[in-house]
Amino acid sequence: MLPILYVVSIFTVIIIRRDLTTIFYFFGFLITEFTNFVLKNLIKQPRPYLNEHRSKGSFSKYGMPSDHSQVMFYFSTFFILIVLFRYYISQSKLIQILMKSFLCVIAIIAAVLVAFSRVYLKYHTNEQVIAGSLLGIICGSLWFFIVHTILSKHFHYITTWKISEFLMIRDYTHIPNILLFQYTAERNEASIRRKNKNN
């Protein structure tokens, strides 16, 4: 359930913010899902057991690697790397460290809980969950490296495309504190409009 909420949350952020980093974050999820599908059908290792509900429901009969574990560790790894290397939260070094540590711990706990639940509910074996988790970490790390060091260099060019301008796609790569930037810009714009209205 948590991975689904994660996907819905990211998609909502894309609709609201429309920034390229979040969009490519979502593309990475699609690549991770495709990788998992291919590996499951190549390895063809069954789940711990198949009951009637799973054989007729939406569950794949193969369990290696665990899809939920892979997806959650992809999301968490990419998120942690963004927090550590991209975002500036506060001028205070202590607050910066505490906030980043808090966000990273929350991301790790969420991924671990999902992985644990897959074994606890007997959807996967320990090996399938470990394999999925490791693949998720690898996918998250590699995709962050590709986006951060290669693709982000072309974000400005992408925002000049007609379709990007129509959809109002944005590039926040060089803005470390997006919340502060948006708050300041919107506050200044509101102040200017209020003065113009009064005049």
Number of C-alpha atoms within 10 A of each C-alpha: 7 13 19 12 10 14 16 12 12 17 17 12 14 19 14 9 16 19 19 23 21 18 17 17 21 17 13 22 22 13 13 22 18 12 16 23 16 11 16 20 14 11 12 14 15 17 19 15 12 16 9 7 9 13 11 11 10 8 13 16 21 22 26 25 29 28 27 24 30 33 31 30 28 31 28 25 25 26 19 23 17 15 17 16 10 15 17 16 18 13 8 9 10 10 12 16 13 12 15 17 15 11 15 20 14 13 19 17 12 17 25 16 13 21 26 16 15 19 17 12 9 14 22 26 21 17 14 25 26 19 17 26 25 16 23 31 21 18 24 28 17 16 23 24 14 12 18 17 10 11 16 19 12 11 19 14 11 18 19 14 12 10 11 15 12 10 12 13 20 18 19 18 17 10 13 14 14 15 12 14 13 11 11 12 12 12 11 12 12 12 12 11 11 11 10 9 8 6 6
